Amino acid sequence: MARAQWPLLGDRPVIEIVLTFAQGGQRVTRTLLADTGAGSMQSKFEILVDENDCLLCGGKPSHSVSLAGAYTGTYPLYVIRVEIPLLGFDDDVPAIGLTTPPFGLDGLAGFRFINRFNYGNFGNPLAFGLET
Amino acid sequence: MPTMTTIQQLNRDLADKLVEEAKLNPQSPYVGKKVGIANGQVVVAANTWREVTRGLEQAEPDPAKTFCIDIGADYSTVEMIWEVF
């Protein structure tokens, strides 16, 4: 069992993922709002990140997805590699490419992604964590 | 030689065709699979996205000439993002 915890950001739950750029293999950390209200277990996407990140990571294009609510319209979908080193997590996941990520953040982790793990504050109300 | 736009359209057209075939024929080899398409041809059908991306990378180094589709997913539905801030 492994656990990763991150301090709340602006009093909101966040997680950190690592992406790998296709050219040169540079690894970059991205901070995503942990948003259980983003999508469902049936969603076609698991995370939402800047479309430039999807392209820089060599994301494989997929079918576009229509969103409503906080994000409205049709968005491109890519399959990209996502890692959370503290959990030993390394997988390819479907990611929506956003033109405008949420202010102060790099994107959102949707319910389908968060629900891959045990999640919560694990007794620390000032943090959010994922556990395998 | 097909242009990039043509290749992307070929990929999407084939993906749509596979989805329709899978709906009509439960015996389709693509039912329940994630499929990778490159240059208008199926190059991999697998159970995980990682298997699909690995297959595509071996077949075509340019991601723009590839396409992924989950045959079992309904891409026509609208997904709700309840809250950002």
Backbone of each chain as ProteinMPNN parsed JSONL, in Angstrom:
{"seq_chain_A": "MARAQWPLLGDRPVIEIVLTFAQGGQRVTRTLLADTGAGSMQSKFEILVDENDCLLCGGKPSHSVSLAGAYTGTYPLYVIRVEIPLLGFDDDVPAIGLTTPPFGLDGLAGFRFINRFNYGNFGNPLAFGLET", "coords_chain_A": {"N_chain_A": [[0.854, -1.204, 0.0], [0.554, 2.167, -0.871], [0.769, 5.674, -0.257], [-0.033, 8.958, -1.291], [0.083, 12.348, -0.471], [-1.098, 15.69, -0.677], [-0.833, 19.148, 0.127], [-3.753, 21.169, 0.662], [-4.766, 23.438, -1.893], [-5.399, 26.738, -2.079], [-7.437, 26.112, -0.381], [-8.578, 23.988, -1.61], [-8.905, 20.572, -2.786], [-6.134, 18.976, -4.243], [-4.155, 17.131, -6.64], [-0.97, 15.842, -7.692], [0.449, 15.159, -10.793], [2.721, 13.515, -13.036], [3.944, 14.293, -16.177], [5.351, 13.268, -19.315], [7.32, 14.71, -21.721], [7.305, 14.213, -25.236], [9.422, 14.928, -26.946], [12.689, 14.772, -26.116], [12.134, 13.81, -23.608], [11.566, 15.194, -21.261], [10.387, 15.533, -17.947], [7.507, 16.709, -16.395], [5.761, 18.275, -13.718], [2.361, 18.453, -12.904], [-0.324, 20.188, -11.454], [-3.439, 19.258, -10.407], [-6.869, 19.978, -9.898], [-8.633, 18.025, -7.655], [-11.418, 16.726, -8.549], [-14.284, 15.394, -7.886], [-16.686, 15.861, -9.003], [-16.345, 16.069, -11.652], [-17.225, 14.593, -14.393], [-18.035, 11.047, -14.602], [-18.145, 7.572, -13.538], [-18.534, 6.424, -15.969], [-17.378, 8.054, -17.775], [-15.678, 9.221, -20.713], [-13.282, 10.364, -20.409], [-10.508, 10.838, -18.125], [-8.886, 12.725, -16.97], [-8.449, 16.342, -17.183], [-6.506, 18.483, -18.969], [-4.199, 21.07, -20.045], [-4.339, 21.519, -23.526], [-1.979, 21.84, -24.912], [-0.142, 20.467, -23.358], [-1.035, 17.86, -23.781], [-0.371, 17.548, -26.474], [2.401, 18.015, -26.462], [3.203, 15.832, -25.038], [2.968, 13.849, -26.816], [0.445, 12.854, -27.175], [-2.077, 10.566, -28.156], [-4.533, 11.113, -30.507], [-8.093, 11.009, -29.948], [-11.642, 10.342, -30.042], [-13.671, 13.295, -30.071], [-15.131, 14.992, -27.22], [-18.165, 15.961, -25.706], [-18.888, 18.517, -23.411], [-20.601, 19.774, -20.507], [-21.696, 22.277, -18.182], [-19.337, 23.473, -15.936], [-17.377, 23.538, -17.864], [-18.106, 24.012, -21.173], [-19.046, 22.734, -24.313], [-17.395, 21.282, -27.2], [-14.645, 19.179, -26.916], [-11.239, 18.212, -27.588], [-9.952, 14.875, -27.281], [-7.321, 13.02, -25.894], [-5.002, 10.29, -25.593], [-2.799, 9.921, -23.046], [0.358, 9.471, -21.322], [0.47, 9.099, -17.85], [1.888, 9.676, -14.706], [2.168, 8.979, -11.214], [4.519, 9.203, -9.167], [4.904, 8.734, -6.388], [3.05, 6.827, -5.809], [3.711, 4.797, -7.409], [2.327, 4.74, -9.703], [1.673, 4.403, -13.12], [0.444, 4.883, -16.109], [-1.475, 4.89, -19.164], [-3.831, 7.283, -19.952], [-7.09, 8.544, -20.85], [-7.346, 11.903, -21.764], [-8.831, 15.06, -21.64], [-8.244, 17.813, -23.739], [-7.749, 20.988, -22.768], [-8.356, 24.408, -23.597], [-8.287, 26.462, -21.84], [-7.2, 26.045, -18.844], [-8.329, 25.674, -15.378], [-8.113, 28.636, -13.363], [-4.995, 29.228, -11.889], [-4.352, 26.593, -11.673], [-3.35, 23.472, -13.245], [-5.144, 21.86, -14.413], [-7.783, 19.394, -14.206], [-8.516, 16.545, -12.239], [-10.637, 14.039, -12.949], [-13.603, 12.268, -11.746], [-13.439, 9.585, -12.528], [-10.737, 9.086, -12.692], [-9.775, 9.74, -10.079], [-11.163, 7.877, -8.644], [-9.865, 5.553, -9.164], [-8.303, 5.041, -7.062], [-8.046, 4.732, -3.436], [-9.325, 7.534, -1.766], [-9.089, 10.75, -0.127], [-8.885, 12.693, 2.952], [-7.475, 11.334, 4.811], [-7.335, 11.688, 7.561], [-6.101, 14.125, 7.841], [-7.149, 17.27, 7.717], [-6.133, 19.319, 6.219], [-5.088, 18.455, 3.912], [-5.059, 16.479, 0.878], [-5.355, 13.208, -0.344], [-4.205, 10.287, -2.142], [-4.425, 6.767, -2.322], [-3.072, 3.564, -2.832]], "CA_chain_A": [[0.0, 0.0, 0.0], [1.296, 3.433, -0.921], [-0.092, 6.854, -0.131], [0.517, 10.264, -1.65], [-0.768, 13.433, 0.037], [-0.689, 17.026, -1.083], [-1.549, 20.186, 0.866], [-4.82, 21.847, -0.076], [-4.317, 24.624, -2.617], [-6.565, 27.62, -2.04], [-8.44, 25.353, 0.364], [-9.177, 22.982, -2.504], [-8.092, 19.351, -2.915], [-5.38, 18.837, -5.495], [-3.182, 16.048, -6.769], [0.104, 16.14, -8.64], [0.792, 14.097, -11.728], [3.923, 13.772, -13.829], [3.817, 14.019, -17.613], [6.649, 13.152, -19.99], [7.268, 15.259, -23.073], [7.787, 13.267, -26.246], [10.733, 15.364, -27.431], [13.673, 14.961, -25.064], [11.773, 13.046, -22.413], [11.462, 16.031, -20.053], [9.257, 15.212, -17.077], [6.957, 17.916, -15.78], [4.717, 18.027, -12.728], [1.162, 19.257, -13.098], [-1.221, 20.18, -10.306], [-4.823, 19.168, -10.876], [-7.947, 19.966, -8.921], [-9.256, 16.709, -7.476], [-12.812, 17.133, -8.706], [-15.154, 14.221, -8.047], [-17.851, 16.281, -9.781], [-15.97, 16.141, -13.071], [-17.49, 13.327, -15.053], [-18.59, 9.927, -13.842], [-17.391, 6.34, -13.806], [-18.714, 6.065, -17.378], [-16.808, 9.097, -18.627], [-14.661, 8.839, -21.696], [-12.02, 10.977, -19.99], [-10.156, 10.692, -16.711], [-8.349, 14.014, -16.514], [-8.541, 17.455, -18.122], [-5.276, 19.269, -18.867], [-3.954, 21.971, -21.168], [-4.156, 20.757, -24.764], [-0.561, 21.872, -25.283], [0.505, 19.35, -22.661], [-1.405, 16.629, -24.489], [0.386, 17.475, -27.723], [3.83, 17.891, -26.139], [3.428, 14.475, -24.517], [2.744, 12.868, -27.88], [-0.864, 12.251, -26.961], [-2.728, 9.98, -29.326], [-5.882, 11.683, -30.591], [-9.25, 10.132, -29.879], [-12.895, 11.009, -30.398], [-13.951, 14.479, -29.268], [-16.106, 14.779, -26.148], [-18.978, 17.144, -25.39], [-18.978, 18.796, -21.985], [-21.558, 20.784, -20.053], [-21.446, 22.704, -16.812], [-18.247, 24.425, -15.786], [-16.799, 23.609, -19.211], [-19.177, 23.731, -22.128], [-18.613, 22.669, -25.698], [-16.75, 20.053, -27.668], [-13.208, 19.232, -26.611], [-10.478, 17.059, -28.088], [-9.544, 13.861, -26.306], [-6.043, 12.367, -26.222], [-4.532, 9.293, -24.628], [-1.444, 10.336, -22.654], [0.969, 8.77, -20.19], [0.381, 9.821, -16.58], [2.543, 9.001, -13.578], [2.217, 9.514, -9.847], [5.643, 8.389, -8.688], [4.775, 8.325, -4.986], [2.166, 5.663, -5.755], [4.14, 3.82, -8.394], [1.305, 4.712, -10.749], [2.193, 4.725, -14.452], [-0.525, 4.313, -17.042], [-1.952, 5.785, -20.219], [-5.219, 7.596, -19.617], [-7.717, 9.518, -21.742], [-7.306, 13.257, -21.201], [-9.408, 16.144, -22.442], [-7.35, 18.942, -23.959], [-8.406, 22.268, -22.487], [-7.685, 25.627, -24.052], [-8.16, 27.325, -20.672], [-7.305, 25.313, -17.57], [-8.832, 26.515, -14.285], [-7.14, 29.634, -12.912], [-4.094, 28.833, -10.814], [-4.137, 25.146, -11.695], [-2.975, 22.953, -14.558], [-6.222, 21.043, -14.944], [-8.653, 18.703, -13.256], [-8.601, 15.089, -12.219], [-12.052, 13.708, -12.869], [-13.996, 11.203, -10.816], [-12.994, 8.26, -12.979], [-9.322, 8.941, -12.338], [-9.633, 9.731, -8.614], [-11.771, 6.652, -8.124], [-8.947, 4.417, -9.317], [-7.567, 4.93, -5.806], [-8.71, 5.225, -2.229], [-9.02, 8.963, -1.733], [-9.644, 11.495, 0.999], [-7.877, 13.463, 3.699], [-6.754, 10.364, 5.642], [-7.163, 12.228, 8.913], [-5.499, 15.462, 7.822], [-8.096, 18.134, 7.002], [-5.445, 20.326, 5.401], [-4.429, 17.762, 2.798], [-5.844, 15.511, 0.118], [-4.445, 12.136, -0.701], [-4.59, 9.078, -2.88], [-3.796, 5.592, -1.747], [-3.298, 2.354, -3.64]], "C_chain_A": [[0.88, 1.241, 0.0], [0.303, 4.584, -0.835], [0.671, 8.094, -0.572], [-0.447, 11.321, -1.137], [-0.195, 14.777, -0.381], [-1.475, 18.047, -0.254], [-2.671, 20.769, 0.011], [-4.237, 23.085, -0.747], [-5.51, 25.566, -2.729], [-7.735, 26.941, -1.374], [-9.16, 24.309, -0.487], [-8.291, 21.74, -2.581], [-7.408, 19.283, -4.272], [-4.527, 17.568, -5.448], [-2.105, 16.505, -7.741], [0.372, 14.916, -9.495], [2.073, 14.494, -12.452], [3.644, 13.359, -15.271], [5.211, 13.971, -18.219], [6.521, 13.677, -21.414], [7.901, 14.284, -24.061], [9.182, 13.632, -26.736], [11.658, 15.584, -26.245], [13.348, 14.264, -23.765], [11.692, 13.859, -21.135], [10.213, 15.668, -19.263], [8.8, 16.477, -16.367], [5.84, 17.53, -14.812], [3.547, 18.971, -12.978], [0.234, 19.082, -11.897], [-2.662, 20.257, -10.791], [-5.797, 19.252, -9.702], [-8.531, 18.561, -8.845], [-10.76, 16.924, -7.421], [-13.7, 15.909, -8.955], [-16.436, 14.568, -8.808], [-17.552, 16.41, -11.266], [-16.134, 14.763, -13.69], [-18.019, 12.269, -14.101], [-17.725, 8.696, -14.092], [-17.529, 5.897, -15.264], [-18.061, 7.062, -18.326], [-15.776, 8.544, -19.593], [-13.3, 9.393, -21.305], [-11.77, 10.683, -18.515], [-9.589, 11.984, -16.142], [-8.59, 15.067, -17.589], [-7.291, 18.307, -17.916], [-5.159, 20.167, -20.097], [-3.695, 21.149, -22.438], [-2.698, 20.761, -25.21], [0.209, 20.747, -24.601], [0.205, 18.034, -23.362], [-0.554, 16.459, -25.741], [1.873, 17.282, -27.452], [4.171, 16.493, -25.633], [3.216, 13.407, -25.596], [1.425, 12.149, -27.728], [-1.469, 11.735, -28.257], [-4.157, 10.5, -29.388], [-6.968, 10.618, -30.526], [-10.478, 10.937, -30.27], [-13.094, 12.249, -29.53], [-15.073, 14.173, -28.279], [-16.852, 16.079, -25.902], [-19.124, 17.29, -23.887], [-20.063, 19.828, -21.718], [-21.241, 21.116, -18.608], [-20.33, 23.728, -16.774], [-17.458, 24.594, -17.086], [-17.884, 23.175, -20.184], [-18.616, 23.719, -23.54], [-17.979, 21.337, -26.02], [-15.241, 20.19, -27.516], [-12.504, 18.015, -27.178], [-10.074, 16.139, -26.948], [-8.25, 13.213, -26.806], [-5.791, 11.268, -25.202], [-3.076, 9.621, -24.316], [-0.962, 9.511, -21.457], [0.918, 9.666, -18.956], [1.072, 9.0, -15.499], [2.258, 9.733, -12.275], [3.293, 8.706, -9.143], [5.481, 7.9, -7.25], [3.902, 7.075, -4.832], [2.654, 4.534, -6.661], [3.146, 3.702, -9.539], [1.905, 5.175, -12.069], [1.261, 4.065, -15.455], [-0.863, 5.345, -18.117], [-3.434, 6.019, -19.985], [-5.786, 8.592, -20.628], [-7.843, 10.879, -21.067], [-7.955, 14.241, -22.158], [-8.386, 17.267, -22.55], [-8.098, 20.248, -23.81], [-7.629, 23.418, -23.126], [-7.442, 26.558, -22.87], [-8.317, 26.496, -19.401], [-7.829, 26.233, -16.47], [-7.733, 27.417, -13.741], [-6.302, 29.101, -11.747], [-3.799, 27.349, -10.748], [-3.788, 24.707, -13.127], [-4.065, 22.093, -15.173], [-7.048, 20.418, -13.84], [-8.449, 17.197, -13.372], [-10.06, 14.746, -12.001], [-12.316, 12.518, -11.959], [-13.443, 9.846, -11.233], [-11.525, 8.027, -12.65], [-9.161, 8.823, -10.823], [-10.104, 8.397, -8.049], [-10.976, 5.39, -8.456], [-8.3, 4.066, -7.97], [-8.542, 5.04, -4.632], [-8.356, 6.703, -2.13], [-9.681, 9.632, -0.538], [-8.556, 12.262, 1.72], [-7.061, 12.579, 4.643], [-6.394, 10.955, 7.006], [-6.507, 13.592, 8.985], [-6.393, 16.398, 7.028], [-7.441, 19.189, 6.127], [-4.756, 19.693, 4.181], [-5.446, 16.878, 2.074], [-4.882, 14.44, -0.356], [-5.075, 11.04, -1.517], [-3.8, 7.917, -2.305], [-4.083, 4.39, -2.652], [-3.61, 1.184, -2.721]], "O_chain_A": [[1.83, 1.346, 0.776], [-0.841, 4.481, -1.279], [1.854, 8.26, -0.272], [-1.657, 11.212, -1.34], [1.02, 14.972, -0.431], [-2.653, 17.834, 0.033], [-2.553, 20.851, -1.212], [-3.315, 23.706, -0.218], [-6.505, 25.251, -3.382], [-8.888, 27.159, -1.746], [-10.224, 23.814, -0.114], [-7.07, 21.838, -2.457], [-8.03, 19.504, -5.311], [-4.228, 17.022, -4.386], [-2.307, 17.439, -8.516], [0.504, 13.798, -8.998], [2.453, 15.665, -12.473], [3.182, 12.253, -15.55], [6.145, 14.571, -17.687], [5.73, 13.172, -22.21], [8.895, 13.623, -23.761], [10.027, 12.757, -26.923], [11.432, 16.495, -25.448], [14.215, 14.14, -22.9], [11.741, 13.298, -20.041], [9.127, 15.514, -19.823], [9.609, 17.22, -15.809], [5.081, 16.591, -15.053], [3.744, 20.159, -13.235], [0.038, 17.974, -11.397], [-3.051, 21.193, -11.489], [-5.566, 18.664, -8.646], [-8.884, 17.978, -9.87], [-11.309, 17.264, -6.373], [-13.845, 15.452, -10.088], [-17.184, 13.676, -9.209], [-18.414, 16.816, -12.046], [-15.287, 13.885, -13.527], [-18.395, 12.552, -12.963], [-16.702, 8.771, -14.773], [-16.735, 5.088, -15.744], [-18.178, 6.929, -19.545], [-15.104, 7.547, -19.327], [-12.276, 8.939, -21.814], [-12.681, 10.331, -17.766], [-9.791, 12.296, -14.968], [-8.89, 14.748, -18.74], [-7.046, 18.796, -16.813], [-5.919, 20.038, -21.057], [-2.919, 20.194, -22.415], [-2.231, 19.797, -25.816], [1.104, 20.147, -25.197], [1.089, 17.192, -23.517], [-0.074, 15.363, -26.034], [2.533, 16.488, -28.122], [5.301, 16.03, -25.787], [3.279, 12.21, -25.316], [1.293, 10.983, -28.1], [-1.385, 12.375, -29.305], [-4.913, 10.347, -28.429], [-6.79, 9.488, -30.982], [-10.373, 12.061, -30.762], [-12.715, 12.242, -28.359], [-15.853, 13.239, -28.464], [-16.26, 17.159, -25.889], [-19.437, 16.333, -23.178], [-20.399, 20.642, -22.578], [-20.601, 20.337, -17.901], [-20.367, 24.729, -17.49], [-16.936, 25.673, -17.365], [-18.493, 22.115, -20.037], [-17.817, 24.577, -23.916], [-18.018, 20.394, -25.229], [-14.644, 21.183, -27.931], [-13.076, 16.927, -27.249], [-9.881, 16.57, -25.811], [-8.113, 12.903, -27.989], [-6.306, 11.312, -24.085], [-2.223, 9.603, -25.203], [-1.75, 8.943, -20.701], [1.278, 10.842, -19.014], [0.868, 7.79, -15.39], [2.124, 10.957, -12.249], [3.013, 7.645, -8.585], [5.876, 6.78, -6.928], [4.008, 6.356, -3.838], [2.076, 3.447, -6.675], [3.12, 2.702, -10.256], [2.565, 6.213, -12.13], [1.282, 2.847, -15.633], [-0.562, 6.53, -17.973], [-4.204, 5.07, -19.836], [-5.043, 9.393, -21.196], [-8.369, 10.998, -19.96], [-7.656, 14.247, -23.352], [-7.741, 17.627, -21.565], [-8.968, 20.578, -24.615], [-6.399, 23.396, -23.184], [-6.503, 27.354, -22.888], [-9.434, 26.27, -18.937], [-7.776, 27.454, -16.616], [-6.57, 27.019, -13.665], [-6.832, 28.594, -10.758], [-3.075, 26.896, -9.862], [-3.918, 25.476, -14.08], [-3.94, 21.645, -16.313], [-7.016, 20.856, -12.69], [-8.238, 16.659, -14.459], [-10.65, 15.118, -10.987], [-11.397, 11.859, -11.472], [-13.029, 9.051, -10.388], [-11.118, 6.901, -12.364], [-8.489, 7.913, -10.338], [-9.523, 7.862, -7.105], [-11.368, 4.287, -8.074], [-7.817, 2.952, -7.767], [-9.708, 5.395, -4.809], [-7.214, 7.086, -2.382], [-10.686, 9.156, -0.01], [-7.459, 12.464, 1.197], [-6.066, 13.031, 5.21], [-5.298, 10.746, 7.526], [-6.368, 14.159, 10.069], [-6.406, 16.341, 5.798], [-8.125, 19.881, 5.374], [-3.943, 20.332, 3.513], [-6.526, 16.579, 2.584], [-3.741, 14.725, -0.722], [-6.295, 10.886, -1.575], [-2.661, 8.071, -1.863], [-5.19, 4.228, -3.164], [-3.833, 0.07, -3.194]]}, "seq_chain_B": "MPTMTTIQQLNRDLADKLVEEAKLNPQSPYVGKKVGIANGQVVVAANTWREVTRGLEQAEPDPAKTFCIDIGADYSTVEMIWEVF", "coords_chain_B": {"N_chain_B": [[0.359, 10.882, -52.242], [-1.352, 10.719, -49.182], [-2.685, 13.627, -47.552], [-2.137, 15.186, -44.295], [-4.611, 15.957, -43.188], [-6.309, 14.342, -44.635], [-5.477, 11.809, -43.799], [-6.15, 11.938, -41.084], [-8.885, 12.154, -41.305], [-9.474, 9.747, -42.579], [-8.761, 8.001, -40.533], [-10.635, 8.681, -38.56], [-13.021, 8.088, -39.894], [-12.766, 5.332, -40.217], [-12.763, 4.57, -37.548], [-15.376, 5.293, -36.785], [-16.761, 3.524, -38.402], [-15.991, 1.053, -37.329], [-17.179, 1.209, -34.831], [-19.884, 1.264, -35.5], [-20.114, -1.239, -36.761], [-19.57, -2.904, -34.606], [-21.767, -2.421, -33.031], [-23.793, -3.557, -34.544], [-22.989, -6.164, -34.872], [-22.454, -8.484, -32.584], [-20.45, -10.333, -32.589], [-18.257, -9.15, -33.574], [-14.738, -8.675, -33.741], [-13.876, -6.495, -32.395], [-15.527, -5.749, -30.369], [-15.93, -4.422, -27.201], [-13.303, -3.7, -27.069], [-10.36, -1.606, -26.982], [-9.136, 0.362, -29.537], [-6.483, 0.948, -31.798], [-5.649, 3.048, -34.448], [-3.833, 3.683, -37.387], [-2.841, 5.705, -40.044], [-5.175, 5.131, -41.47], [-5.645, 2.449, -41.019], [-6.386, -0.377, -38.963], [-4.238, -1.055, -36.33], [-3.888, -2.107, -33.845], [-5.742, -3.854, -31.379], [-6.918, -3.935, -28.174], [-7.065, -4.527, -24.595], [-6.327, -2.502, -22.894], [-5.393, 0.985, -22.633], [-2.679, 1.443, -22.603], [-1.572, -0.737, -23.963], [-2.605, -0.165, -26.441], [-1.411, 2.331, -27.102], [1.281, 1.607, -27.153], [1.319, -0.184, -29.289], [0.594, 1.556, -31.354], [2.75, 3.321, -31.365], [4.769, 1.693, -32.287], [3.92, 1.266, -34.839], [3.505, 3.767, -36.069], [5.25, 6.663, -35.81], [4.392, 9.315, -35.68], [2.115, 10.977, -33.787], [-0.054, 12.419, -34.759], [-0.945, 11.083, -36.94], [-2.345, 9.035, -36.014], [-5.004, 7.335, -34.226], [-7.211, 6.794, -31.525], [-9.697, 4.7, -30.166], [-12.347, 3.78, -28.007], [-14.216, 1.121, -28.343], [-16.492, 0.378, -26.991], [-17.451, 2.664, -25.798], [-19.72, 5.418, -25.471], [-19.631, 8.038, -27.36], [-21.339, 10.036, -27.931], [-22.696, 11.1, -25.827], [-23.223, 13.784, -23.482], [-20.906, 15.051, -21.23], [-20.884, 15.909, -17.813], [-19.417, 18.559, -16.048], [-19.352, 19.312, -12.926], [-18.379, 21.275, -11.145], [-15.924, 23.818, -10.941], [-14.683, 26.179, -9.805]], "CA_chain_B": [[0.482, 10.628, -50.799], [-2.445, 11.404, -48.484], [-2.302, 14.734, -46.675], [-2.42, 14.934, -42.883], [-6.046, 16.058, -42.957], [-6.926, 13.154, -45.213], [-5.184, 10.669, -42.92], [-6.949, 12.072, -39.866], [-10.278, 11.84, -41.65], [-9.533, 8.299, -42.804], [-8.735, 7.355, -39.214], [-11.931, 8.899, -37.894], [-14.053, 7.346, -40.631], [-12.621, 3.913, -39.879], [-13.207, 4.405, -36.155], [-16.844, 5.319, -36.788], [-17.221, 2.285, -39.036], [-15.798, -0.044, -36.372], [-18.195, 1.359, -33.781], [-21.162, 0.84, -36.072], [-20.06, -2.687, -36.965], [-19.641, -3.575, -33.299], [-23.156, -2.307, -32.558], [-24.635, -4.46, -35.336], [-22.493, -7.541, -34.821], [-21.809, -8.78, -31.293], [-19.291, -11.206, -32.821], [-17.131, -8.353, -34.084], [-13.539, -8.84, -32.894], [-13.557, -5.241, -31.708], [-16.473, -5.501, -29.277], [-15.319, -4.309, -25.879], [-11.865, -3.429, -27.17], [-9.799, -0.303, -27.315], [-8.538, 0.129, -30.848], [-5.558, 1.951, -32.315], [-5.668, 3.153, -35.904], [-2.785, 4.546, -37.939], [-2.861, 5.825, -41.507], [-6.379, 4.542, -42.032], [-5.713, 0.999, -40.818], [-6.305, -0.856, -37.576], [-2.93, -1.666, -36.041], [-3.916, -2.808, -32.564], [-6.984, -3.918, -30.598], [-6.429, -4.44, -26.89], [-7.934, -4.255, -23.442], [-5.869, -1.324, -22.146], [-4.863, 2.082, -23.45], [-1.22, 1.312, -22.732], [-1.295, -1.665, -25.063], [-2.937, 0.521, -27.695], [-0.402, 3.349, -27.435], [2.527, 0.921, -27.514], [1.136, -0.688, -30.647], [0.604, 2.674, -32.293], [4.111, 3.871, -31.45], [5.562, 0.806, -33.132], [3.435, 1.335, -36.218], [3.544, 5.124, -36.627], [5.836, 7.558, -34.797], [3.727, 10.624, -35.624], [0.803, 10.805, -33.158], [-1.124, 13.055, -35.534], [-1.425, 10.142, -37.956], [-2.95, 7.908, -35.293], [-6.306, 7.607, -33.613], [-7.608, 5.784, -30.54], [-11.127, 4.688, -29.85], [-12.888, 2.726, -27.146], [-15.38, 0.697, -29.125], [-17.664, 0.265, -26.128], [-17.84, 3.952, -25.217], [-20.699, 6.211, -26.21], [-19.042, 9.38, -27.471], [-22.369, 11.026, -28.252], [-23.265, 11.667, -24.615], [-22.609, 15.009, -22.95], [-20.34, 14.826, -19.898], [-21.089, 17.059, -16.931], [-18.369, 19.001, -15.123], [-20.23, 20.009, -12.0], [-17.853, 22.451, -10.447], [-14.488, 24.08, -10.955], [-14.51, 27.105, -8.673]], "C_chain_B": [[-0.619, 11.391, -50.055], [-1.928, 12.537, -47.598], [-2.666, 14.383, -45.236], [-3.926, 14.951, -42.621], [-6.761, 14.818, -43.484], [-6.708, 11.943, -44.314], [-6.044, 10.741, -41.664], [-8.404, 11.734, -40.142], [-10.453, 10.353, -41.904], [-9.584, 7.557, -41.467], [-10.088, 7.474, -38.519], [-13.047, 8.114, -38.581], [-13.989, 5.855, -40.283], [-13.098, 3.652, -38.448], [-14.729, 4.371, -36.078], [-17.411, 4.02, -37.358], [-17.104, 1.104, -38.063], [-16.851, -0.002, -35.268], [-19.54, 0.867, -34.294], [-21.201, -0.669, -36.253], [-20.214, -3.439, -35.645], [-21.053, -3.513, -32.73], [-24.047, -3.34, -33.247], [-24.255, -5.922, -35.178], [-21.765, -7.806, -33.504], [-20.597, -9.694, -31.431], [-18.085, -10.442, -33.373], [-15.929, -8.509, -33.158], [-13.209, -7.591, -32.083], [-14.504, -4.927, -30.548], [-15.725, -5.488, -27.94], [-13.842, -3.963, -25.889], [-11.572, -1.941, -27.33], [-8.952, -0.518, -28.563], [-7.626, 1.295, -31.223], [-5.51, 1.886, -33.825], [-4.524, 4.065, -36.327], [-2.884, 4.525, -39.453], [-4.028, 5.071, -42.141], [-6.497, 3.05, -41.865], [-5.661, 0.67, -39.331], [-4.942, -1.496, -37.365], [-2.926, -2.399, -34.709], [-5.327, -2.752, -31.982], [-6.616, -4.603, -29.292], [-7.406, -4.079, -25.781], [-7.532, -3.004, -22.669], [-5.339, -0.268, -23.109], [-3.358, 1.95, -23.635], [-0.856, 0.365, -23.863], [-1.549, -0.988, -26.408], [-1.845, 1.524, -28.064], [0.927, 2.695, -27.82], [2.438, 0.394, -28.953], [1.196, 0.416, -31.683], [2.009, 3.234, -32.461], [5.014, 2.998, -32.312], [5.188, 0.963, -34.612], [3.638, 2.698, -36.853], [4.075, 6.101, -35.566], [5.13, 8.903, -34.664], [2.327, 10.454, -35.024], [-0.345, 11.388, -33.979], [-1.688, 12.135, -36.613], [-2.104, 8.934, -37.316], [-4.294, 8.33, -34.708], [-6.635, 6.455, -32.667], [-9.109, 5.835, -30.348], [-11.461, 3.501, -28.959], [-14.203, 2.308, -27.779], [-16.649, 0.647, -28.265], [-18.174, 1.583, -25.579], [-18.862, 4.66, -26.105], [-20.215, 7.659, -26.247], [-20.089, 10.454, -27.771], [-22.954, 11.675, -26.998], [-22.505, 12.915, -24.176], [-22.153, 14.731, -21.517], [-20.491, 16.094, -19.063], [-19.861, 17.312, -16.057], [-19.071, 19.875, -14.094], [-19.651, 21.297, -11.449], [-16.371, 22.591, -10.71], [-14.168, 24.973, -9.777], [-15.85, 27.771, -8.386]], "O_chain_B": [[-0.797, 12.588, -50.281], [-0.872, 12.422, -46.976], [-3.395, 13.425, -44.978], [-4.456, 14.082, -41.929], [-7.695, 14.311, -42.861], [-7.623, 11.15, -44.09], [-6.601, 9.734, -41.227], [-9.075, 11.107, -39.321], [-11.454, 9.762, -41.5], [-10.352, 6.61, -41.297], [-10.612, 6.506, -37.969], [-13.913, 7.544, -37.917], [-15.014, 5.205, -40.082], [-13.751, 2.645, -38.173], [-15.304, 3.526, -35.392], [-18.406, 3.489, -36.863], [-18.001, 0.264, -37.984], [-17.351, -1.037, -34.827], [-20.248, 0.138, -33.6], [-22.204, -1.309, -35.938], [-20.891, -4.465, -35.569], [-21.49, -4.43, -32.035], [-24.935, -3.924, -32.626], [-25.092, -6.812, -35.33], [-20.613, -7.408, -33.327], [-19.804, -9.818, -30.497], [-17.026, -11.022, -33.607], [-16.075, -8.479, -31.936], [-12.363, -7.629, -31.191], [-14.302, -3.949, -29.828], [-14.992, -6.419, -27.606], [-13.199, -3.934, -24.84], [-12.416, -1.15, -27.751], [-8.157, -1.454, -28.637], [-7.951, 2.461, -30.999], [-5.352, 0.816, -34.412], [-4.276, 5.095, -35.7], [-2.997, 3.464, -40.067], [-3.891, 4.457, -43.2], [-7.353, 2.427, -42.492], [-4.988, 1.342, -38.55], [-4.537, -2.375, -38.125], [-2.05, -3.228, -34.465], [-6.014, -1.735, -32.08], [-6.072, -5.708, -29.29], [-8.424, -3.423, -26.003], [-8.318, -2.496, -21.869], [-4.904, -0.565, -24.221], [-2.82, 2.297, -24.686], [0.065, 0.635, -24.634], [-0.822, -1.2, -27.378], [-1.402, 1.563, -29.212], [1.62, 3.179, -28.714], [3.386, 0.521, -29.728], [1.773, 0.244, -32.757], [2.414, 3.581, -33.57], [5.914, 3.498, -32.987], [6.023, 0.812, -35.503], [3.915, 2.786, -38.049], [3.422, 6.333, -34.549], [5.259, 9.564, -33.634], [1.449, 9.866, -35.654], [-1.476, 10.908, -33.901], [-2.775, 12.376, -37.138], [-2.399, 7.943, -37.984], [-4.659, 9.506, -34.7], [-6.37, 5.292, -32.971], [-9.712, 6.908, -30.369], [-10.946, 2.396, -29.124], [-15.182, 3.053, -27.752], [-17.752, 0.854, -28.77], [-19.232, 1.617, -24.951], [-18.857, 4.513, -27.327], [-20.374, 8.404, -25.28], [-19.764, 11.638, -27.854], [-23.638, 12.694, -27.094], [-21.318, 13.079, -24.458], [-22.925, 14.237, -20.695], [-20.258, 17.203, -19.543], [-19.338, 16.402, -15.415], [-19.352, 21.044, -14.357], [-20.359, 22.293, -11.305], [-15.638, 21.602, -10.705], [-13.462, 24.567, -8.854], [-15.949, 28.592, -7.473]]}, "name": "protein", "num_of_chains": 2, "seq": "MARAQWPLLGDRPVIEIVLTFAQGGQRVTRTLLADTGAGSMQSKFEILVDENDCLLCGGKPSHSVSLAGAYTGTYPLYVIRVEIPLLGFDDDVPAIGLTTPPFGLDGLAGFRFINRFNYGNFGNPLAFGLETMPTMTTIQQLNRDLADKLVEEAKLNPQSPYVGKKVGIANGQVVVAANTWREVTRGLEQAEPDPAKTFCIDIGADYSTVEMIWEVF"}
